[in-house]
């Protein structure tokens, strides 16, 4: 019966969540299908319309360009014919200058023509050059130096962008005509195509004119014309040159990844083509807008549906959310979470059970290192040992045995409780110093504390871990000064505390060590033994913090120390150098600056170093491991 009851409390999918999910799926599927269907049909229609419209605009722009260039050609041919007749009428055999009135008459009606060049004449539109600030002589030089097309090109027209030479948007046109001397000649015309702006530069479609080599002849953006931009690498131009046909509509993607619908139209009997494009995003902007509106409508309907269901299911979802939040708190290391069941269903039973589990975890957290427990729970710490370059710390209360006996004499049966209360207050402050500097409290051995840095987590380097360990010891010294200063004088239940600290750095084996039933994260190895041995030397040397040479080598430029007599340690060939820690090496450090000041501050009598036997402690005990 009990197992079935526990099984019933495990609600995998609350009713409220089921209702919200089912209704949401139905709405999303139905409205989503309608939206996709409408979008697909609209996309096809819009694409077809856009392609037809783009092709129409392209043909219209091409026809206008053909007409414009043919108009210039016919006007020039008519003018040259009139010029030939005028010269023949005057004297068939004698050349004479052009009639200025004829030039004025022609250019007044063709203001877009800047100059005409034949094999016999250079005929400039003087007013054009004056109005646009162009040197008239540069036009004649342009025609003289330019490679003009062959005079045997028939009725065809060859176009060239001359804007670079004049830094003004002008086009050079070349064509052949039958001259007065019955010989074919090449005619060059310099003119502007401003009348194309209305067709080429309006609307969502963008049209421009290029020659057979891809150089721009006309474009709504004058900077491209003046810079003689080349569009030969444009996919639509590459297609036109590859296919060799006169007109085509394609869909392409440019080098920047932008999508376009494009059409081209080759001008009849000219070395030019009109390209017309429209961006894909512009074409489908309306479709995308409708799609967004449909999605918004779906979201609104879904929102109100979920809201409606929510009001009927909040008695389920609220307790679940409370449990989720409690689980997150526990995951973050806050084991003791207060939970009060607010319903009488299976969720209420689950909340009650969760609260009991939380209390059990809180008790568990007091019996082990909380940070280690959290990291192990997250999988950051794996079973087994790893070599770590760590700093090991041991501390011990001076005269603890005498203090314990005094508790027993004074308080009798209540002595044990008072000792534990007194030690817990002391341990609380010491643990704060360790954890504040990123250390791990390994264990409490009676009145002793073992801690280490650089094992479960590190400050980044052995040097930083060693400095953190020494900083923690200095913090303990200051904490004890503050605690002892607040104690009542001669209070048998709260005697003053003085400690000795030993610190050593080296490569240890760190990991979860123990049995299948109980394990703890600890460090073992020779550096651990030496740290414990170092702590024991504080009493004969009259110090409170001792570090070994290995630790001192790492941070000697960051701390103030005084070297003590070396110590012979079992298993080591050479004596170990020891250093008493006085303070941090910072500008104007607060606190003692010499060992004598430390002893005076802590009330430690200076020993007679000639009588100190640093090997005496070795005879008392021998540490095999930790």
Secondary structure, DSSP 4 states (H G I P E B T S, - for coil): -HHHHHHHT--SS-HHHHHHHHHHHHHHHHHHHHHHHHHHHHHHHHHHHHHHHHHHHHHHHHHHHHHHHHHHHHHHHHHHHHHHHHHHHH-SSS-----HHHHHHHHHH-TTEEEEE-SS-EEE-HHHHHHTT--HHHHHHHHHHS-PPPTT-TT-BEEEE-HHHHTS--EEEEEEEE-TTS-EEEEEEEE--GGGHHHHSSSS-EEEEEETTSBEEEESSHHHHHTT-B-TTSHHHHHHHHH--SEEEEEEE-TTS-EEEEEEEEPTTBSEEEEEEEEHHHHTHHHHHHHHHHHHHHHHHHHHHHHHHHHHHHHHHHHHHHHHHHHHHHHTT----------SSHHHHHHHHHHHHHHHHHHHHHSS-HHHHHHHHHTSS-SEEEEEEEEEEEEEETTHHHHHHHHHHHHGGGHHHHHHHHHHHHHHHHHHHHHHTT-EEEEEETTEEEEEESSSS-SSSHHHHHHHHHHHHHHHHHHHHHHHHHSPTT-TTS----EEEEEEEEEEEEEEEE-SS-EEEEEESHHHHHHHHHHHHHHHHT-SEEEEHHHHHHHTTTEEEEEEEEE--TT-SSPEEEEEEEEE-STT-SS-SSHHHHHHHHTPPPP-GGG--TTHHHHH------
